[in-house]
Structure formats: structure tokens, C-alpha cells
Amino acid sequence: MNNYNPYKDFTDRLKILISKHPHLITTTLSNIFTMRLIGNKTHGDLAEIAIAEFINQYMYDFRSIHVGKDLYRAKSKEEDIKIINEITKAEFPVSLKAYGDGPLQLSTDKNFRMFPRL
């Protein structure tokens, strides 16, 4: 029985990257949260694009595609980013939400499974 979990693999690798190079995520998130001064909608859209590009630029074994705008317009799903493991070819969706005055919420579903890992 294969217990491979592509989401856990991704979050484990993200944790290693951030522990070795914290300035990369700090800079990325600082830019995102600075946009909150302009407005939540701008901040949320920027978060989707910035995190997708962060993955593409710094997580060499992963590729991400920003699908939020297309899926939102189609009213088909709430996911914002599709992540692909370039080695295993496993794919999974990630949803980024920035509601109200609270923190940026990263999750793979409505149970916010990614947020506690930040």
C-alpha cells in the first residue's frame, strides 16, 4: 500500500526551504501584506500570483499554475493554484484566501490544512 501524499511532500519540502532561506518567504509575504493597504481584493489576487511564482522560482522539483481567475470565472472550483510535482507528476490544488482583517489563509480545502504549517 502506497502512503505517498503529494500535499504532505510539498509542505515538508516548503518547510525545509523556509527553514534554510527564511528571507525568501519573508520578502514574498511582506510584499503580499503590503498590498493589503490598498485592499483585500488586490491583496488576495497578488497572493495567488506571488505564491504560484514563489513555487516556480524557488521549489525546483515543483511547478505551479495560477488557475484562480479561470476557475472563478467558470464558477467551477475555488482552488487558486495547481501544484505539480515534477518528479512524481502528482498534482493537487491549493486555495489561498484573504478574507476580512484576518491572516492570509492557505488551504487545500475548507478545513485549512495548510495554515497551521506556516
C-alpha angles and dihedrals in degrees: 000000000000114000095184110143112190092198093052091046089053095047091046090052092045090053091052092049093049093046091053097039109022092163091069095062093035091057093044094049092043090057091048095048092046087062088060086077087066095045146297095258092054090043092051094048091047091049091056093050096040095051092045090052092043088058092047094048103040109021101068097184092053135064126194135198123201103229100158099103094047094046092044092053090048089048087220104120141356098228116119104189134033113208121202124193103222093207102046096024088225113153132199137166127243125197122208118195131181109188128174118316097328131101126287105276118217117187143147090219142358090288091072094230094168100048097076089056094063 
